[in-house]
Structures are given as C-alpha cells and as structure tokens.
Amino acid sequence: MCELSGCDFGILTDVDAVREMMLGAANASRATVMEVAFHRFQPQGVSGVVVLAESHISIHTWPELGYAAMDFYTCGDHTDPWLACEHAARVLGAGSMLTTEVKRGILQSGDAQFTHVVTRDHEAVSLSA
C-alpha cells in the first residue's frame, strides 16, 4: 500500500493523467495489464483499477488534500511493486510517501487448512529535494 501526499492537484483530478500514471506504474513494476477501469468524481477526485495478470493496482485520489491512496496486490516474484510506488510518487509530484507492505499467501496446505499471516512494515519516505 502506498499513501502519497503533497501531490499535484491538477493531476489528481485528471482521469486521463491518473490512468496513464497507473499504466506506467504497472509497466515499471513489470506487470501484465489485462483491463482498466477509471471514474472521475464531481467536483473532483479519481478512482481506478488496473487488473493485472498478477492481480491488480488501485487508486483513490483526494485532490483537495493533495492525497492519493494506492494498493498494489501482486502474485509471483517477477513483479516489483516498489518500482510502481516510486513511479507514482514521481509522476504525481508527491512531497511524501508512506508505504505499508502486507505479505499474504498460503503458508500451509496440509489437511486443506490455509492460513494467512499479515506482517506490516511501515516506511515513511521524504520526497523533498
């Protein structure tokens, strides 16, 4: 998960710019894009999802706050969601980025018992020059 603040108002309210940024983020992370869906809210704000062969990337923007919340859910080990976060921060002109990694997955398959373990690592990154 990636929370971006201090972002450019104009980009956060422009559905086409957000869509292009998200496709660029998918490309940067080496993911395979399958479908896209985006919506612009009135008077402002964009929500969207990029469905990936490896899972999905979603975004919700609050231009009036200069804020965007993104989720990168990936499967396998050939994608790198950190590269997608960095791309998004750069394109949105973010002043700061807070990331949280949640590791999920099937840890045991014995007796058809599936478990998920959630680990949270918080990293605050200052993006000021």
GIBELCOR-V904424 format. One record per pair of residues at least 24 apart in sequence whose ideal C-beta (glycine too) atoms are under 10 Angstrom apart, sorted by the first residue. I is the first residue (numbers start at 1). J is the second residue. If there is no record, write none. Layout:
i = {I | I}
j = {J | J}
This chain:
i = {1 | 1 | 1 | 1 | 1 | 1 | 1 | 1 | 1 | 1 | 1 | 1 | 1 | 1 | 1 | 2 | 2 | 2 | 2 | 2 | 2 | 2 | 2 | 2 | 2 | 2 | 2 | 2 | 2 | 2 | 2 | 2 | 2 | 2 | 2 | 2 | 2 | 3 | 3 | 3 | 3 | 3 | 3 | 3 | 3 | 3 | 3 | 3 | 3 | 4 | 4 | 4 | 4 | 4 | 4 | 4 | 4 | 4 | 4 | 4 | 4 | 4 | 4 | 4 | 4 | 4 | 4 | 4 | 4 | 4 | 5 | 5 | 5 | 5 | 5 | 5 | 5 | 5 | 5 | 5 | 5 | 5 | 5 | 5 | 6 | 6 | 6 | 6 | 6 | 6 | 6 | 6 | 6 | 6 | 6 | 6 | 7 | 7 | 7 | 7 | 7 | 7 | 7 | 7 | 7 | 7 | 7 | 7 | 7 | 7 | 7 | 7 | 8 | 8 | 8 | 8 | 8 | 8 | 8 | 9 | 9 | 9 | 9 | 9 | 9 | 9 | 10 | 10 | 11 | 11 | 11 | 11 | 11 | 11 | 11 | 12 | 12 | 12 | 12 | 12 | 12 | 12 | 12 | 12 | 12 | 12 | 12 | 12 | 12 | 13 | 13 | 13 | 13 | 13 | 13 | 13 | 13 | 13 | 13 | 14 | 14 | 14 | 14 | 14 | 15 | 15 | 15 | 15 | 15 | 15 | 15 | 15 | 16 | 16 | 17 | 17 | 17 | 18 | 18 | 18 | 18 | 18 | 18 | 18 | 18 | 18 | 18 | 19 | 19 | 19 | 19 | 20 | 21 | 21 | 21 | 21 | 21 | 21 | 21 | 21 | 21 | 21 | 21 | 22 | 22 | 22 | 22 | 22 | 22 | 22 | 22 | 22 | 22 | 22 | 22 | 23 | 23 | 24 | 24 | 24 | 24 | 24 | 25 | 25 | 25 | 25 | 25 | 25 | 25 | 25 | 25 | 25 | 25 | 25 | 25 | 25 | 25 | 26 | 26 | 26 | 26 | 26 | 26 | 26 | 26 | 26 | 26 | 26 | 26 | 27 | 27 | 27 | 28 | 28 | 28 | 28 | 28 | 28 | 28 | 28 | 28 | 28 | 28 | 28 | 29 | 29 | 29 | 29 | 29 | 29 | 29 | 29 | 29 | 29 | 29 | 29 | 29 | 29 | 30 | 30 | 30 | 30 | 30 | 30 | 30 | 31 | 31 | 31 | 31 | 31 | 31 | 31 | 31 | 31 | 31 | 31 | 31 | 32 | 32 | 33 | 50 | 52 | 53 | 54 | 54 | 54 | 55 | 55 | 57 | 57 | 57 | 59 | 59 | 61 | 66 | 66 | 66 | 66 | 67 | 67 | 68 | 68 | 68 | 69 | 70 | 70 | 71 | 71 | 72 | 72 | 73 | 73 | 75 | 75 | 82 | 85 | 85 | 86 | 86 | 89 | 89 | 90 | 92 | 93 | 94 | 94 | 95 | 95 | 95 | 96 | 96 | 96 | 96 | 96 | 97 | 97 | 97 | 97 | 97 | 98 | 98 | 98 | 98 | 99 | 99 | 99}
j = {58 | 69 | 70 | 71 | 72 | 73 | 81 | 85 | 98 | 99 | 100 | 101 | 102 | 120 | 122 | 57 | 59 | 68 | 69 | 70 | 71 | 72 | 81 | 82 | 84 | 85 | 86 | 88 | 89 | 94 | 97 | 98 | 99 | 100 | 101 | 123 | 125 | 67 | 68 | 69 | 70 | 85 | 94 | 96 | 97 | 98 | 99 | 100 | 124 | 59 | 61 | 66 | 67 | 68 | 69 | 70 | 85 | 88 | 89 | 91 | 92 | 93 | 94 | 95 | 96 | 97 | 98 | 99 | 125 | 127 | 62 | 65 | 66 | 67 | 68 | 69 | 89 | 92 | 94 | 95 | 96 | 97 | 98 | 127 | 65 | 66 | 67 | 89 | 92 | 93 | 94 | 95 | 96 | 97 | 127 | 128 | 61 | 62 | 63 | 65 | 66 | 67 | 68 | 88 | 89 | 91 | 92 | 93 | 94 | 95 | 96 | 97 | 63 | 66 | 91 | 92 | 93 | 94 | 95 | 44 | 61 | 63 | 64 | 65 | 66 | 93 | 63 | 93 | 46 | 61 | 63 | 68 | 91 | 92 | 93 | 44 | 45 | 46 | 59 | 61 | 62 | 63 | 64 | 65 | 66 | 67 | 68 | 92 | 93 | 40 | 41 | 43 | 44 | 45 | 46 | 61 | 62 | 63 | 64 | 40 | 44 | 46 | 61 | 63 | 39 | 40 | 41 | 45 | 46 | 47 | 48 | 61 | 40 | 46 | 46 | 91 | 92 | 45 | 46 | 47 | 48 | 59 | 61 | 68 | 88 | 91 | 92 | 46 | 48 | 50 | 59 | 91 | 46 | 48 | 59 | 68 | 70 | 84 | 87 | 88 | 90 | 91 | 92 | 46 | 48 | 49 | 50 | 57 | 58 | 59 | 70 | 84 | 87 | 88 | 91 | 50 | 57 | 84 | 87 | 88 | 90 | 91 | 50 | 57 | 59 | 70 | 72 | 81 | 83 | 84 | 85 | 86 | 87 | 88 | 89 | 90 | 91 | 50 | 51 | 52 | 54 | 56 | 57 | 72 | 74 | 79 | 81 | 84 | 87 | 83 | 84 | 87 | 79 | 80 | 81 | 82 | 83 | 84 | 85 | 86 | 87 | 88 | 90 | 91 | 54 | 57 | 72 | 74 | 78 | 79 | 80 | 81 | 82 | 83 | 84 | 85 | 86 | 87 | 54 | 74 | 78 | 79 | 80 | 83 | 84 | 55 | 56 | 57 | 72 | 74 | 76 | 78 | 79 | 80 | 81 | 83 | 84 | 78 | 79 | 57 | 84 | 79 | 79 | 78 | 79 | 81 | 79 | 81 | 81 | 84 | 88 | 88 | 92 | 92 | 92 | 93 | 94 | 95 | 92 | 94 | 92 | 94 | 97 | 98 | 97 | 99 | 100 | 102 | 99 | 101 | 102 | 104 | 104 | 105 | 123 | 123 | 125 | 125 | 127 | 125 | 127 | 127 | 127 | 127 | 125 | 127 | 126 | 127 | 128 | 124 | 125 | 126 | 127 | 128 | 123 | 124 | 125 | 126 | 127 | 122 | 123 | 124 | 125 | 123 | 124 | 125}
